[in-house]
Amino acid sequence: MSLASVALILAQTTAAEAPAVPPAPPSCEGEDFEAFDFWVGEWDVYPNADGSPEKVADSSIEKVSAGCAIRETWMPLQGRSGTSLSAYDPVTEGWHQLWVGGQPGRVFFDGGAVEGKMILTGQWGKAQDGTPLLVRMTYSLRDDGSVRQHGEASKDRGLSWANYFDLIYRRKDAAQ
C-alpha cells in the first residue's frame, strides 16, 4: 500500500468521524414574530375610565426564550399576581397565550394580529349564572405610546359581546 493510499484512507476516516455542525435554529424574527412587540416594556396600569388616575397594577413585559416569546408579570396593587407567556407559532400561523393567575387553573388564548392590534380569545371563567365565558382581549398601541387592553366577554359563544375590563398600560419611563 502506498503512502498516498494510507493518507487517503486516514483523511476519509477523519472526515467521517468529525461531528457535523448542526444547522442554526430558525430565528424568531420578522413581522409575524414581532407583531406583539409594542406591548414589551415596564408599565403602570390604570383603568380606562374618564378621570380615574388611580393605578391598579404594575406590569413587566419582556421578550424571553431568544426572542421567541413574550412574558408578562402582572403585579396588581390589590389581589393576586399572575403571568402570561405569549408566542407566535409559524405552524398554526397564529399567536397563543397561556395565562396562570394566583388561583388554581390556567387559561389558553388564541388569535393574532389584526390591523396592527393583537386580538386573543379564550374560555375564561364563568358568569354569575354559571355560564362559561368566552373572553376576547384586544391590545392596541395608542398614539401616546400607551397600550390599551380591552376585554370583552360573551355568554353565547361569541354571538354578542359585553365590556369585561378596560385597561391602559403607560410606560414607567414616559414623562408624566
N, C-alpha and C positions, 0 to 999 in steps of 0.2 A: 504494500500500500504506500502510495507516495505521500510526501509531506503535504501536498496540496489537497489530497483526498481527506487526510486527517483534519486539516484546518477547516475544510468544508463541512465535515460531519460535526465538529465542535461548534461551528458557527450556527448550524441548523439546530443543534441540541440546545444551545444557549438561547437562541431566539424563541424556541418552543417553550422554554421554562420561564421566560421573562413574563411577569404579570402584565396583562393588558390594562391600559389606562381606561377606566370606565368613562362613559360619556357624561358630560356635565348634566345635572338635572335641569329640567326646563325651569325657566325663571318665572316669577310671578310679576311680570311687568307688562304694561300695555293698558289700553283703555278699559278693558273689562275688569282687570285686576285692580285698577286704580279708581274705579267708579265711586267708591265709598271713602276715599282718602280725605274728602272735605270734612269728615267727622273726627279725624285724628287730631288730638290736642288735649290740653288741660282746660277744663271748663267749670264755670259756676253755672248752676242750672236754676231757672226760675219758671214759675207758671206763666203761660202766655195769656195773661189777663190784663186789661187796662188798669193802670195804677197799682199793680201788685209788685212792689220792689223786693218782696221777701224771698230770699234764696231758699230753695228746698233741698239742694244736693250739690255735691262736688262730683265730677266725673273725669276720670283719667282714661283716655282712649289712645292706644298705641298700636303701631304695626309690630307684629311678632312673627316668629317662625320664618325667618329670612324674607320678611315682607309678604308672606302668603296669607296672613290672617290679620284681623283687627280685633284687639281685645279691649273691652270696656270694663273698668272697675267702677261700679256705681256705689257712691257713698252718701246716702241720704242723711240729712241732719236729724231726722226722726225716722224710726223704722229700721228695717234690716237692709243690709247691703246685698249686692249681687254682682254677677259677672256674666258678660256675654262674649262669645267668640264667633266672629263672622268671617266667611271666606267665600271667594268665587270658585266655582267648580267648572272647569272647562268641559268636562264630560256632559254635565247636565245644562251647561251654559246658563247657570243661574247662581245667585247668592243664597247662602244658607247661614242661619244664625242659631246658636244654642244659647239659651238664657237659663242660668241657675241662680235663683234668689236665695234669700236667707230663710227658706222654708222647704220642706220636702218637695221633690219633684223637679221637673225641668220642662222647658218649652222649646219647640223647634219652630223656626220661622223660615219661609222660603220666599224668594222673589227675585228682584233685580232692579237695575237702573232703568228708569223711565223718564225721558225728557229732563235729564240732569238731577232727578230725585232718586232716592233709594226707597223702594216700597217692598216691605216684608210682611207676610201674612202667616198666622198660625193659630192653632187652638190654644186658648189661654184662659183658664178659669171658668167660672160659671156665673150666670146672672143670679139675682136674688131668688128667682123662682126655680133655680137649679138647672136651667137650660145652658148647655155648653156655649161658650162664646168663641167666635172667630174674631181675632183681632188683627187689624191692618195698621201697620206703622208706616208713616211717610216721613222720611228725613229730607229736609230741603235746606240748601245753603241760601242764606238771605244776603241782601246787598251789603249789609253792615258787617258781614263776616260771621255772624252768629248762625246757628243751626236750629231749625225748628223740628221737633219730633212730635208729630200729631198722631195720636192713636184713636182709632175708631173701632167700635165693637158691633158685631152682628149676631143676633139670636136666630136668624133664619138662613144660615149658611151663605151669607154674602148677598142676599137679595136686597137688604136695606142695611144702612149703617147709621150709627149714632156716635156722637163725640164720647170718647172714653177718657182721654187725657190729652194735654196740650202743653208742651214744654219748650223753653228756649234755652239753648246752650250758648253762653257768652264766654269767649276766651278769657282766661285768667290774666294773660299778658296784654290784653287790649286796654286802651285808655278808658277809664270810667267816666 
